[in-house]
Amino acid sequence: MRKIITLILVLSWVFTANSQNVIQLEETQVNFEPTGEIVFENYANGIIKVKENYQRQFQSNAIAFIHENFDLNRFRKESGNEDGNIHITVTSSNGQLSAVYNEDNELMKTYQKFHNVPLPFDVRNQVYAGYKGWTITKDKYIAYGKESNIDHEKYVVYLEKDNKREKIKITPARSSVTGVATLEKF
C-alpha cells in the first residue's frame, strides 16, 4: 500500500512539474493620463468649470491642477486683461478654487472651498476617538493662502448620533507638538 501511495505522489509531482510551461505573451502598453479637462470658460467673468478624469482629482490638489491644466496667457488674451492682476474661479461638482494672479502671471493668493472631502487619516481617527458612536454626515474643507502655499485650513464637520447633531471645526496642526488637530464645537 505504501508503494502505491508513494507511486501516486511521485506521478502527481512529475505531472505537475511538467505542466508548468512558461507562456510568452505579447507586450502590452497601459496609459494613464491624470490630467483633467476644462469644459467651460467664461473669460469675461473669470469662471472656469472642470471635468475631472477621476473622482476628486481637482480637490485633491487644486493648486497643482490649475498649474498643470490652465493656460493663463490664453485667458489673459481672450479676456482682454493683459495687464494688472487677474482673478479666476475654477469650479467642479465638489467645490471651487479662487485664485489671484499678478501681471507677471505669478500666483498671489488662493481660496478653496470643497464639500464632502475625506478627512486625513489621523484627523479622522482623532474625531472618532473624541466622538465615539457619532457618524460624520457631511463636511466642508476651507483653505486659503499666499502663492502656492496653504497658510490656513479647516474642516467643518457635521456629526449625528441618535437624534443629536453636532457641528465641529477641525484645524489640522502644523506641527507635531500640538497634536494632530484642534477640535472645537462650532
Backbone bond lengths (Angstrom), bond angles and torsions (degrees), N, CA, C in turn:
res aa  C-N    CA-C-N  psi(-1)  N-CA   C-N-CA  omega(-1)  CA-C   N-CA-C  phi
1 M - - - 1.432 - - 1.527 111.22 -
2 R 1.341 116.21 -38.83 1.459 120.58 178.44 1.530 111.02 -62.96
3 K 1.330 116.08 -37.76 1.454 119.32 -179.39 1.531 111.27 -66.40
4 I 1.329 116.07 -37.42 1.470 119.55 179.75 1.530 110.31 -67.24
5 I 1.331 117.64 -44.58 1.465 121.68 179.69 1.526 110.19 -64.53
6 T 1.342 116.35 -41.75 1.459 120.27 178.41 1.526 110.29 -64.09
7 L 1.348 117.15 -41.56 1.457 121.74 178.50 1.538 110.83 -62.71
8 I 1.318 117.01 -42.89 1.471 121.00 178.98 1.529 110.24 -63.68
9 L 1.314 118.59 -43.55 1.460 122.40 178.46 1.524 111.70 -62.56
10 V 1.327 117.03 -43.18 1.460 120.78 179.89 1.531 110.21 -66.01
11 L 1.330 117.60 -43.60 1.462 121.05 179.19 1.534 111.35 -64.20
12 S 1.324 116.91 -41.59 1.468 119.06 178.76 1.527 110.63 -65.54
13 W 1.322 116.54 -36.94 1.470 119.80 177.19 1.524 110.79 -65.73
14 V 1.335 118.00 -41.21 1.456 122.64 179.87 1.529 110.34 -65.67
15 F 1.337 117.49 -45.29 1.472 120.33 179.79 1.529 111.28 -66.17
16 T 1.320 117.33 -38.32 1.465 120.67 178.43 1.519 110.61 -66.15
17 A 1.316 117.70 -44.26 1.458 121.23 179.54 1.527 110.92 -65.78
18 N 1.303 116.93 -34.73 1.460 120.98 -178.82 1.533 111.47 -73.00
19 S 1.315 117.64 -28.85 1.465 120.62 -177.33 1.528 113.09 -83.16
20 Q 1.300 119.35 0.42 1.457 123.51 -178.25 1.523 111.51 -90.17
21 N 1.317 117.68 56.51 1.451 121.53 177.89 1.524 109.86 -81.89
22 V 1.307 116.47 143.57 1.452 121.96 178.80 1.520 108.15 -87.69
23 I 1.328 115.48 128.94 1.461 121.02 179.14 1.524 107.16 -105.49
24 Q 1.314 116.69 123.59 1.454 121.34 178.89 1.523 108.95 -84.22
25 L 1.326 115.87 124.72 1.460 121.38 177.61 1.513 109.68 -102.68
26 E 1.338 114.74 157.40 1.453 119.08 177.56 1.523 109.15 -73.34
27 E 1.307 115.32 154.36 1.459 120.88 -179.77 1.528 110.19 -68.71
28 T 1.326 115.09 135.66 1.456 121.12 179.46 1.513 108.92 -117.42
29 Q 1.315 116.04 143.03 1.455 119.99 -179.69 1.526 108.36 -116.20
30 V 1.333 116.30 126.87 1.457 122.63 179.30 1.517 108.00 -114.06
31 N 1.321 115.91 128.19 1.465 120.96 179.62 1.514 109.93 -112.94
32 F 1.323 115.90 140.23 1.458 122.14 174.68 1.513 107.52 -134.76
33 E 1.318 115.84 118.27 1.453 120.52 179.63 1.516 108.95 -114.04
34 P 1.347 118.52 102.84 1.456 121.36 -175.20 1.517 114.42 -83.38
35 T 1.321 118.72 21.33 1.455 119.26 178.85 1.509 109.59 -91.60
36 G 1.302 115.84 147.76 1.454 121.81 -179.94 1.511 110.68 -92.10
37 E 1.305 113.84 -170.50 1.448 119.25 -177.46 1.522 107.95 -134.79
38 I 1.311 116.00 133.09 1.454 120.59 175.99 1.517 106.04 -90.41
39 V 1.355 117.18 115.88 1.453 120.80 -171.63 1.528 113.92 -101.29
40 F 1.315 118.57 -18.08 1.460 120.42 179.82 1.518 108.58 -144.81
41 E 1.313 115.46 130.99 1.456 120.22 179.52 1.517 108.29 -131.38
42 N 1.311 117.68 117.73 1.456 123.24 175.09 1.519 105.74 -109.07
43 Y 1.336 115.98 87.30 1.460 120.41 -172.95 1.519 112.67 -64.62
44 A 1.302 117.81 -33.03 1.465 119.70 -178.22 1.526 111.49 -62.83
45 N 1.324 117.16 -36.84 1.463 120.92 -178.75 1.526 113.14 -102.72
46 G 1.306 118.40 -2.60 1.463 121.86 178.48 1.512 113.42 72.49
47 I 1.330 118.23 37.19 1.465 122.08 -177.35 1.521 109.61 -114.86
48 I 1.324 115.53 131.96 1.463 122.01 179.00 1.520 107.51 -129.84
49 K 1.328 117.89 133.98 1.461 121.33 175.25 1.519 108.38 -110.22
50 V 1.329 115.47 143.69 1.457 121.82 -172.43 1.518 110.35 -115.20
51 K 1.332 116.25 136.94 1.459 122.14 169.77 1.525 106.27 -108.10
52 E 1.318 116.28 118.67 1.465 120.89 -175.77 1.526 110.42 -86.33
53 N 1.332 115.90 146.17 1.460 120.44 176.61 1.520 111.75 -79.88
54 Y 1.310 117.82 -26.70 1.452 121.72 175.35 1.520 108.00 -143.03
55 Q 1.306 115.75 159.26 1.456 121.17 -173.23 1.530 111.78 -59.97
56 R 1.305 115.51 134.20 1.466 125.07 177.04 1.536 113.39 63.59
57 Q 1.320 117.02 24.89 1.456 120.94 178.71 1.524 111.01 -64.20
58 F 1.306 116.71 -45.39 1.460 121.24 -176.91 1.525 111.32 -70.28
59 Q 1.322 117.68 -47.37 1.458 119.63 -174.94 1.523 113.51 -74.41
60 S 1.330 119.11 -18.24 1.457 119.59 179.86 1.523 111.79 -65.35
61 N 1.331 117.55 -34.89 1.458 121.89 173.28 1.520 107.67 -157.19
62 A 1.315 116.16 80.33 1.465 122.36 -172.58 1.526 112.66 -62.47
63 I 1.317 117.40 -38.77 1.464 120.17 -177.81 1.530 110.45 -66.35
64 A 1.308 117.48 -44.45 1.468 120.82 177.71 1.529 110.59 -64.95
65 F 1.320 117.21 -36.95 1.460 121.50 178.35 1.525 110.55 -59.87
66 I 1.322 116.63 -43.99 1.462 121.08 179.44 1.530 110.70 -64.70
67 H 1.342 116.75 -43.38 1.468 119.76 179.28 1.526 111.09 -60.35
68 E 1.332 118.04 -36.46 1.460 121.92 -176.22 1.527 113.40 -81.93
69 N 1.340 117.98 -32.24 1.462 120.28 -168.01 1.529 115.94 -116.73
70 F 1.296 119.36 -2.19 1.457 120.87 -174.83 1.522 110.28 -115.41
71 D 1.328 116.23 128.43 1.459 122.67 179.55 1.528 108.40 -96.79
72 L 1.318 116.44 95.92 1.456 121.85 -176.00 1.524 111.97 -67.60
73 N 1.328 117.77 -36.03 1.471 120.32 179.08 1.528 111.17 -63.33
74 R 1.311 117.23 -43.24 1.469 121.06 177.13 1.523 110.39 -63.37
75 F 1.333 116.15 -41.03 1.460 120.79 178.51 1.525 110.80 -60.31
76 R 1.327 116.17 -44.29 1.472 120.12 179.57 1.528 111.12 -61.86
77 K 1.337 117.18 -44.21 1.465 120.90 -178.76 1.527 111.39 -63.65
78 E 1.332 116.60 -46.84 1.459 119.77 -175.65 1.522 113.02 -74.98
79 S 1.327 117.45 -25.87 1.465 119.14 178.62 1.522 111.77 -86.33
80 G 1.320 117.00 -14.96 1.460 120.70 179.84 1.518 113.33 82.75
81 N 1.306 118.20 8.34 1.466 122.69 -179.89 1.521 108.43 -108.45
82 E 1.319 116.37 79.74 1.460 119.87 -176.76 1.517 112.74 -90.98
83 D 1.317 117.99 -11.50 1.466 122.16 178.04 1.525 108.73 -124.26
84 G 1.309 115.94 152.35 1.458 120.59 175.58 1.515 112.98 87.14
85 N 1.324 114.73 -179.02 1.463 121.31 179.90 1.520 110.07 -72.88
86 I 1.326 114.34 150.65 1.457 120.24 178.84 1.523 108.73 -132.66
87 H 1.327 116.53 137.15 1.462 122.43 -178.59 1.521 107.96 -113.84
88 I 1.350 116.71 127.09 1.463 120.85 177.49 1.519 109.15 -123.93
89 T 1.328 115.48 152.83 1.459 122.22 174.84 1.514 107.10 -128.00
90 V 1.322 116.32 122.74 1.458 122.41 179.59 1.518 107.15 -110.76
91 T 1.347 117.12 123.75 1.461 120.83 -176.83 1.519 110.69 -117.08
92 S 1.313 114.81 150.48 1.456 122.37 172.11 1.521 106.73 -136.05
93 S 1.300 117.36 -177.30 1.467 119.95 -178.42 1.523 112.35 -68.49
94 N 1.337 118.42 -19.58 1.465 121.28 -177.82 1.513 114.39 -104.58
95 G 1.320 119.62 -2.99 1.458 119.62 179.97 1.507 112.29 158.70
96 Q 1.322 114.81 -156.42 1.459 119.25 -175.74 1.514 112.62 -151.13
97 L 1.328 114.09 161.66 1.459 123.49 173.48 1.517 106.91 -128.70
98 S 1.317 117.36 128.06 1.460 122.62 172.77 1.518 107.26 -109.45
99 A 1.317 116.28 135.14 1.462 120.62 -177.67 1.521 109.74 -137.68
100 V 1.337 115.28 146.72 1.461 121.90 176.49 1.523 107.40 -120.21
101 Y 1.344 115.10 126.19 1.456 122.27 177.67 1.521 109.22 -111.59
102 N 1.332 116.61 145.69 1.467 119.74 176.58 1.532 109.65 -86.57
103 E 1.333 116.43 -176.51 1.474 121.01 -176.61 1.524 113.04 -66.32
104 D 1.351 118.08 -18.59 1.466 121.71 178.24 1.529 112.33 -93.35
105 N 1.332 116.63 13.68 1.473 123.83 -178.31 1.523 112.75 62.14
106 E 1.314 117.25 29.13 1.462 121.50 175.56 1.522 108.46 -97.70
107 L 1.319 116.45 135.95 1.451 122.04 179.92 1.522 109.38 -68.72
108 M 1.331 117.01 124.91 1.457 121.09 -178.63 1.526 111.49 -98.27
109 K 1.350 117.87 -48.57 1.460 120.26 179.43 1.522 110.03 -154.63
110 T 1.337 114.72 157.35 1.459 121.35 -179.47 1.521 110.20 -136.49
111 Y 1.320 114.82 156.44 1.459 122.82 173.37 1.524 106.65 -141.11
112 Q 1.341 116.63 128.21 1.458 121.85 -178.48 1.514 109.68 -123.71
113 K 1.311 116.62 141.99 1.465 121.38 173.87 1.522 107.93 -145.54
114 F 1.331 116.22 116.86 1.455 122.72 -179.48 1.516 109.42 -129.54
115 H 1.328 117.00 151.61 1.453 120.93 175.73 1.528 109.93 -116.98
116 N 1.335 114.65 157.12 1.463 123.24 -178.30 1.524 112.10 55.42
117 V 1.323 114.82 50.94 1.455 122.22 178.70 1.535 108.23 -95.84
118 P 1.325 118.74 130.23 1.459 119.20 176.01 1.531 110.54 -63.09
119 L 1.319 116.29 131.09 1.462 120.10 178.20 1.520 109.76 -69.81
120 P 1.335 118.15 148.04 1.470 119.64 173.27 1.532 110.03 -57.32
121 F 1.307 116.11 149.98 1.463 122.77 -173.83 1.534 112.79 -52.31
122 D 1.327 117.65 -51.08 1.466 120.82 -177.57 1.522 111.89 -65.29
123 V 1.319 117.13 -38.76 1.460 121.22 179.78 1.523 109.63 -67.60
124 R 1.320 116.98 -44.01 1.467 120.87 178.22 1.527 111.03 -59.55
125 N 1.323 117.21 -42.25 1.462 120.06 178.13 1.519 111.84 -63.85
126 Q 1.330 117.44 -37.71 1.462 121.09 178.33 1.532 110.76 -66.33
127 V 1.317 117.15 -39.00 1.467 120.46 177.80 1.523 110.12 -64.93
128 Y 1.320 117.24 -47.02 1.464 120.12 -179.21 1.528 112.00 -66.12
129 A 1.327 117.92 -30.96 1.470 120.22 176.86 1.526 110.43 -70.37
130 G 1.313 117.52 -37.36 1.462 121.04 -179.58 1.512 113.70 -80.82
131 Y 1.319 117.39 -22.98 1.460 122.44 -177.76 1.527 109.10 -129.61
132 K 1.320 116.31 68.38 1.467 121.01 -178.48 1.522 109.83 -66.69
133 G 1.315 115.49 133.21 1.452 121.68 179.23 1.522 114.11 86.53
134 W 1.305 118.08 -6.97 1.462 122.06 179.31 1.527 109.60 -86.69
135 T 1.312 116.66 154.79 1.460 122.80 179.45 1.525 109.16 -120.02
136 I 1.316 116.55 134.61 1.463 120.92 175.39 1.524 107.38 -79.10
137 T 1.336 116.61 118.67 1.462 120.09 -178.50 1.520 111.86 -94.12
138 K 1.315 117.91 -38.16 1.463 121.34 175.07 1.512 108.62 -159.37
139 D 1.326 115.36 164.18 1.459 119.52 179.31 1.521 110.39 -152.68
140 K 1.314 114.52 163.89 1.467 122.58 176.48 1.517 107.83 -131.49
141 Y 1.315 115.41 146.46 1.459 121.86 175.52 1.515 106.98 -119.47
142 I 1.330 116.57 126.20 1.460 122.43 -179.87 1.519 107.80 -127.53
143 A 1.331 116.27 129.59 1.462 120.51 -179.59 1.520 109.43 -147.14
144 Y 1.325 115.11 148.04 1.458 119.98 174.48 1.514 109.13 -151.43
145 G 1.327 115.10 159.39 1.447 119.10 -179.62 1.514 111.51 -176.99
146 K 1.315 114.26 178.99 1.456 121.92 179.33 1.520 108.85 -102.49
147 E 1.311 114.55 146.97 1.457 123.16 -177.35 1.535 109.27 54.22
148 S 1.318 119.23 -136.54 1.462 121.34 -179.67 1.522 112.39 -92.66
149 N 1.316 117.20 8.29 1.461 121.27 -178.23 1.527 110.90 -91.22
150 I 1.312 115.63 151.23 1.459 121.52 171.34 1.523 105.94 -104.57
151 D 1.346 115.83 107.81 1.455 120.98 -176.51 1.527 112.67 -87.12
152 H 1.316 117.16 -35.77 1.463 121.84 -179.63 1.523 108.47 -134.62
153 E 1.323 115.51 133.61 1.457 119.81 176.51 1.515 109.29 -145.41
154 K 1.323 115.22 149.92 1.459 120.04 177.38 1.523 108.93 -154.03
155 Y 1.313 114.12 156.55 1.452 122.76 174.15 1.522 107.02 -116.41
156 V 1.309 117.03 135.76 1.455 121.83 171.74 1.523 105.24 -110.02
157 V 1.346 115.36 116.91 1.458 121.22 -171.94 1.521 109.56 -116.75
158 Y 1.314 115.85 134.91 1.456 122.60 177.17 1.522 108.06 -105.03
159 L 1.337 115.88 125.24 1.463 122.19 -176.99 1.523 110.02 -116.31
160 E 1.325 116.65 150.05 1.460 122.29 175.68 1.510 110.20 -135.76
161 K 1.343 114.79 143.57 1.457 121.67 173.53 1.519 106.00 -151.58
162 D 1.325 116.76 121.07 1.456 122.77 -173.40 1.530 108.27 55.01
163 N 1.307 119.33 -118.42 1.465 121.57 177.84 1.514 111.95 -107.39
164 K 1.317 117.33 12.59 1.459 121.82 -179.66 1.524 109.69 -95.45
165 R 1.323 115.24 147.82 1.465 121.02 177.18 1.516 109.08 -131.64
166 E 1.301 114.99 141.66 1.467 122.30 177.02 1.518 108.47 -131.38
167 K 1.310 115.08 150.04 1.460 121.76 175.12 1.520 105.72 -127.61
168 I 1.328 116.70 121.53 1.462 119.95 -178.82 1.523 110.33 -124.54
169 K 1.320 113.98 152.13 1.457 121.20 175.63 1.521 107.10 -107.79
170 I 1.308 116.19 130.17 1.466 122.12 -179.49 1.516 107.86 -117.26
171 T 1.326 115.36 123.82 1.455 121.52 176.21 1.525 107.69 -112.15
172 P 1.341 118.07 108.70 1.465 119.49 178.98 1.521 110.90 -60.87
173 A 1.324 115.84 141.25 1.465 121.58 -178.81 1.521 110.17 -75.90
174 R 1.293 115.32 142.94 1.476 121.36 177.34 1.524 111.16 -88.95
175 S 1.332 117.65 -14.19 1.468 120.53 178.39 1.515 108.87 -138.25
176 S 1.315 116.64 157.60 1.457 120.90 -178.97 1.525 112.54 -76.15
177 V 1.331 118.21 -10.40 1.463 121.62 -179.84 1.527 110.23 -67.67
178 T 1.329 117.08 -38.05 1.454 121.01 -176.36 1.522 113.23 -88.62
179 G 1.308 118.83 2.72 1.452 121.54 -179.15 1.514 111.06 96.26
180 V 1.313 115.64 -165.93 1.456 121.05 -176.60 1.526 110.92 -79.09
181 A 1.344 116.32 -48.06 1.463 120.39 -177.44 1.514 110.42 -159.93
182 T 1.326 115.99 162.25 1.451 122.48 176.14 1.522 107.44 -103.58
183 L 1.340 117.10 125.60 1.454 122.47 179.17 1.522 109.00 -106.30
184 E 1.321 117.54 128.85 1.456 122.47 178.93 1.510 108.86 -133.62
185 K 1.345 116.63 139.50 1.461 119.15 172.04 1.494 108.09 -70.46
186 F 1.283 116.33 140.31 1.461 122.32 -172.73 1.494 110.21 -109.98
